Amino acid sequence: MTTMPTNIIDIFDLLADKSFAVQLRWIDDPLKLPASKGVYVLHLTLEHKTTITVGAMSEQTFEAGHYFYVGSAKGSGGLLARLSRHWRTDKAKKRHWHIDYLQDEMRLKGCWVTTDDHLSECELAEVFGKSECQAIGHLGSSDCDCPSHVFYLPFA
């Protein structure tokens, strides 16, 4: 298991204190991904300040630090299919979601997953919104009313 800076661990301790305390499991090996449906949080890092064009949006500047993307895998193939796609590093991968554009420049460190049927990605994103993380305006949340499903935390 990769050691996380204390401030990141605090975010997930916050989850445990909520009324919907869920079992989040850290995965840093794509061979250990579960096939069941669920919700996940990608943990990515960006080493240097970078400008990225995300889909049809204008260029945005992303600071060096930790980035978290909250998503769900409720369709066929579940977490295994969705997260295997996120783990692919080939540049030929078709960009479908906002996170695909970010992954071109960021390094995937691993992910937290839960198969808790009662937790939605929006509820998990809300926890990040109440944490010390900064929401990155409307990224990853074009299909809901959440302010964002992508969050930033500077390196400690």
C-alpha positions as CSV (number, residue, x, y, z in Angstrom):
1,M,0.0,0.0,0.0
2,T,1.2,3.5,-0.9
3,T,1.7,5.8,2.1
4,M,-0.5,8.8,1.8
5,P,0.2,12.3,3.3
6,T,-1.7,12.9,6.5
7,N,-4.0,15.4,5.0
8,I,-5.3,12.9,2.5
9,I,-5.8,10.3,5.2
10,D,-7.9,12.9,7.1
11,I,-10.3,13.1,4.2
12,F,-11.1,9.4,4.4
13,D,-11.2,9.5,8.2
14,L,-13.9,12.1,7.7
15,L,-15.9,9.5,5.7
16,A,-15.8,7.1,8.6
17,D,-17.3,9.7,10.9
18,K,-20.3,10.3,8.7
19,S,-23.6,8.5,9.1
20,F,-23.0,6.5,5.9
21,A,-19.7,5.1,7.1
22,V,-18.5,3.0,4.2
23,Q,-15.8,0.5,3.7
24,L,-13.3,2.1,1.3
25,R,-10.6,-0.2,0.0
26,W,-7.3,1.2,-1.4
27,I,-6.2,-0.5,-4.6
28,D,-2.9,0.3,-6.4
29,D,-2.7,-2.8,-8.6
30,P,-5.2,-3.1,-11.5
31,L,-5.1,-6.9,-11.2
32,K,-6.9,-6.6,-7.8
33,L,-9.9,-4.7,-9.1
34,P,-13.3,-6.1,-8.1
35,A,-15.8,-6.9,-10.9
36,S,-18.8,-5.8,-8.8
37,K,-20.6,-2.4,-9.2
38,G,-19.7,0.4,-7.0
39,V,-18.3,3.9,-6.4
40,Y,-14.6,4.9,-6.6
41,V,-12.2,7.7,-6.1
42,L,-9.1,8.0,-8.3
43,H,-6.0,9.5,-6.7
44,L,-3.8,11.3,-9.3
45,T,-0.8,13.5,-8.9
46,L,0.5,16.3,-11.1
47,E,4.2,17.2,-10.6
48,H,4.3,20.6,-12.3
49,K,1.8,23.3,-13.0
50,T,0.2,22.5,-16.4
51,T,-2.4,23.9,-18.8
52,I,-4.9,21.3,-20.0
53,T,-7.8,21.6,-22.4
54,V,-10.6,19.5,-21.0
55,G,-13.0,18.4,-23.8
56,A,-14.9,21.4,-25.3
57,M,-13.9,23.6,-22.3
58,S,-11.3,26.3,-22.6
59,E,-7.8,25.7,-21.4
60,Q,-7.4,25.5,-17.6
61,T,-4.3,25.7,-15.5
62,F,-3.8,22.9,-13.0
63,E,-1.4,23.4,-10.1
64,A,1.0,20.7,-8.9
65,G,-0.6,18.5,-6.3
66,H,-3.1,15.7,-5.6
67,Y,-6.2,15.4,-7.6
68,F,-9.2,13.2,-6.8
69,Y,-11.9,12.1,-9.2
70,V,-15.1,10.6,-7.8
71,G,-17.0,8.3,-10.1
72,S,-19.2,5.3,-10.3
73,A,-19.3,2.0,-12.1
74,K,-22.9,0.9,-12.0
75,G,-23.1,-0.6,-15.5
76,S,-22.1,-3.9,-17.0
77,G,-18.5,-4.8,-16.1
78,G,-18.7,-2.8,-12.9
79,L,-15.6,-1.5,-11.2
80,L,-13.3,-3.9,-13.1
81,A,-14.2,-2.6,-16.5
82,R,-14.4,1.1,-15.6
83,L,-11.2,1.2,-13.5
84,S,-9.3,-0.9,-16.0
85,R,-10.0,1.8,-18.5
86,H,-8.8,4.5,-16.2
87,W,-5.6,2.5,-15.6
88,R,-4.8,2.3,-19.4
89,T,-2.0,4.7,-20.3
90,D,-2.1,4.4,-24.1
91,K,-2.6,7.8,-25.8
92,A,-4.8,6.1,-28.4
93,K,-7.5,5.6,-25.7
94,K,-10.6,7.5,-26.8
95,R,-11.3,10.4,-24.5
96,H,-14.9,10.2,-23.3
97,W,-15.0,11.7,-19.8
98,H,-13.3,14.9,-18.3
99,I,-11.0,12.7,-16.4
100,D,-9.6,11.2,-19.6
101,Y,-8.1,14.6,-20.5
102,L,-6.6,15.0,-17.1
103,Q,-5.1,11.6,-17.1
104,D,-3.0,12.5,-20.2
105,E,-1.0,14.8,-17.9
106,M,-1.4,13.3,-14.4
107,R,-0.1,10.1,-12.8
108,L,-2.7,7.6,-11.4
109,K,-1.5,6.5,-7.9
110,G,-4.4,4.2,-7.2
111,C,-8.0,4.3,-6.1
112,W,-10.4,3.8,-3.3
113,V,-13.4,1.6,-4.0
114,T,-16.6,0.7,-2.3
115,T,-19.3,-1.7,-3.3
116,D,-21.8,-0.2,-0.8
117,D,-25.1,0.0,-2.7
118,H,-26.3,2.9,-0.6
119,L,-23.6,5.3,-1.5
120,S,-23.7,7.4,-4.6
121,E,-20.8,9.2,-6.2
122,C,-22.6,12.5,-5.5
123,E,-22.6,11.7,-1.7
124,L,-18.9,10.9,-1.9
125,A,-18.2,14.1,-3.8
126,E,-20.1,16.0,-1.2
127,V,-17.7,14.8,1.5
128,F,-14.8,16.1,-0.6
129,G,-16.6,19.4,-1.0
130,K,-16.7,19.7,2.8
131,S,-13.0,18.9,3.2
132,E,-9.9,21.0,2.7
133,C,-9.9,20.0,-1.0
134,Q,-10.8,22.6,-3.6
135,A,-13.5,21.7,-6.1
136,I,-12.4,22.1,-9.7
137,G,-15.4,23.8,-11.3
138,H,-17.9,21.4,-12.9
139,L,-15.4,18.8,-13.9
140,G,-16.7,15.2,-13.9
141,S,-20.2,16.4,-12.9
142,S,-21.8,17.3,-16.2
143,D,-24.5,14.7,-15.6
144,C,-25.6,15.9,-12.1
145,D,-26.1,19.1,-10.1
146,C,-22.8,18.7,-8.1
147,P,-20.3,21.6,-8.3
148,S,-17.6,19.1,-9.2
149,H,-16.4,15.5,-9.0
150,V,-12.8,16.6,-9.3
151,F,-10.9,17.9,-6.3
152,Y,-7.5,19.4,-5.7
153,L,-5.2,19.3,-2.7
154,P,-1.7,20.9,-2.8
155,F,1.3,18.8,-2.0
156,A,2.1,19.0,1.8
